[in-house]
């Protein structure tokens, strides 16, 4: 088993996959529940996250 170094751990925690996946899941579930405001706010968060240069 490999040992996790601080650099590998930091890269894993700051990888943009986790927040993007969470926001996409939130948008899909909000759309399924007809929660229009929550759906559009999560889509806006995805757009802002991608435009901020974080991805």
N, C-alpha and C positions, 0 to 999 in steps of 0.2 A: 504494500500500500504506500502511495506517495504521500509525502508530508506537504501540507499546505503552507506556503510561505505567505508573508504579508502582502507581497506584490500580487500573487495569484489570487488570494482572497479578495483583495481590493478590486482587482479587475473583474472578478466574478460578481461582486456586489454592485459595481457601477455599470455593468453591462446593460445596455438599453433594452434588452429583450424582456426583462421582467416587468418594468413599468408599461411598456407598450402592450405586452400580452394582457396585463391586468386591466388597462384602459379599454382594450378591444373587447375583452370579455364583459366588462361593465356596459359598454355600448350595445353589445348584442343582447345581453340579458335585459337591459332597460327597454330596448326596442320590442322584445318579446312580451314584456309586461305592460306595454303601452305607456311607459313613463317617458313622455316626449321630452320634457325639460332635462331630465337626467341623461337621456340618450344624446341630445345635442350638446350638452355640456361635456360629456365624455369624448365625443367626437372633436369638440373644440380643444380639449386638452391634448388629444392625440395630434391635432394639427399644430398646436403651439409647441409641443414637445419636438415634433419633427422639424419645425421651422427654426427652433432655437439653436440648432447646430449640435444638439445633444446626441443625435442619431448618427 
